[in-house]
Amino acid sequence: MEVLHYDWIAHHAAYAPDSPAQHDGHSGRRFSYLAMHRRVDALAGHLQQVAGVQSGERVATLCHNSTDNNEILFSAPRIGAIHLPLNWRLALPELEFIVKDAEPRVLIYSEEFAAEAAELHRRCGPLHLILKRDGADSPYEQAIAAGLAPSAHRPRLDDVWVLMYTSGTTGRPKGAQITYQAQFFNTIHAAMTTELTRRSHGLTYLPQFHIGGICLYAMPCFHLGAPITVMRQFDPQTCLDLLSNPASGITHTFGVPTNFLFMSQLPGFAAARFDHLVSVGIGGAPSPLALLQLYASKGVLFQQGWGMTETCTIGTLLSKEHALEKIGSSGRQVLHADLKIVDAQGQSVPDGQTGELLIKGPTVTPGYWRRPEANASTLVDGWLHTGDAAYRDSEGFYYIVDRWKDMFISGGENVYPAEVEDAIYRLPGIAEAAVIGVADDTWGEVGRAFIVLKPGIALGEAEILEHCRARLARFKVPKSIRFIAELPHNATGKVTKHALPRDL
């Protein structure tokens, strides 16, 4: 395997040292590529010489979004380590499982997670703990100030750069291994499909323990030498202010449907302008057509895409040229990927027929960390079984219908909740909606809709069901409605349907 010769940050530090690299929205810190390179190098030297990190060992993080996290991410290649971002929203036993599974040597944490870090150190064996305080005096800043230089290391393309644990909503979390090759090809796909250049400016608000917080579009920006702004956490008002203000310089961003839904419900959305934005991506969950059309009416042609942790994000992306013509589509497959749709027996289905989406290519994970059984069932002859239900039209555009596991069968008919949710969103006054299948003595399963109403809206079950009956086949119409104050979400903003009560 060919050696990967160039360190992205070091290259830009030499080529354009004063070019802006990172802006930390929380602390206000700004770093040029030269400043970032020096900090990354000093951190790598500390991890290697003081913490004793050896090639192939894991360096974990437990902290909110920060430019520090990108320094940690890029310090790993310089010593052959593997970056292990931990989901700070997990309960301690869940974190304990991941730490025992991945066995990191180092845990870098921020002050608000000091108690969790100490308990993980106690439960999981000795961890080298490093406290950081977003630029304030701390062991992290002291390590960088010491300026230790690491021994030179050149990773190979098939080496693992990031170990990213999946959410574990259907079982124990699994660590998807993300290689240098996957990161490199993803940067190519992003640049080709979203008009990214060195003059672009990305905005990151998806959590950095999530593949989207790293790869959409921070890593592509770093590869090109473009700057990024990092938000500590997603906040609808702050995000809307940044995206609608040309002075922010933001040109590219990516979010899940919930991010854009929440922004659209703010009082300032009606007057907001987005003319200066070059590319706004949306994905991670089915997008209601009503939401896509709302933003299109304001000139935002969403580049809807499909990808997952195991594919290092982008597998398909819709071009702006087809954004209106093919609204609702996730676009065509990217250049360096093969896709196919198969039935339950693994046979390819014709265009227009729904089946499971499979993908093969250089961005696909080589497998899960220490999970031979999962690898055997998920990766078959190089094809990754994604678990997404999809179809392709006659022109080669892919449509993600729903998660394969979210589909339920009512009276022998397949029901995809995303289709029902889209119909519900077309009713004025709906803030959020989620549909699940629940047991039924007659039909096996029937739909149940959980509804969050906008403030001041009075809608009853009968009105919603009548609205659905006018737009959906009878077997797709929910048999019951539950009104709740808010839907459960994970850290990226996706609705966690497994947390919705089946027995309400």
Protein Blocks (a to p, Z undefined) as FASTA:
>chain_A
ZZdfbdfklmmmmmmmmbcfbdcfknopacdfklmmmmmmmmmmmmmmmnopaehiacdd
dddddfklmmmmmmmmmnopacddddfkbcfklmmmmmmmnopabdcddfklmmmmmmmm
mmnopadddddeehiacfklmmmmnopacddddddfkbcfbdcddehlnbccddddddfk
lmmmmmmmmmmmnopafkbccddfbdfkbfklmmmckkmmmmnopacdddfbacfklmmm
mmmmmknopabdcddfklmmmmmmpmklmmpccklpmbdcdehiacdfklmmmmmmnopa
cddddddfklnppabdcdfklmmmmgoiabjadfkbcdddddfkopacdehiacdddded
jkbcfbdehilklmmmmmgghiacehpacdddfkopacdfbdfklpcceehiacdfklmm
mmmmmpghiabdcddddddfklopacdddddddehiacdfklmmmmmmmmpcfklpcfbd
cddfbdcddfkopacfklpcfkZZ
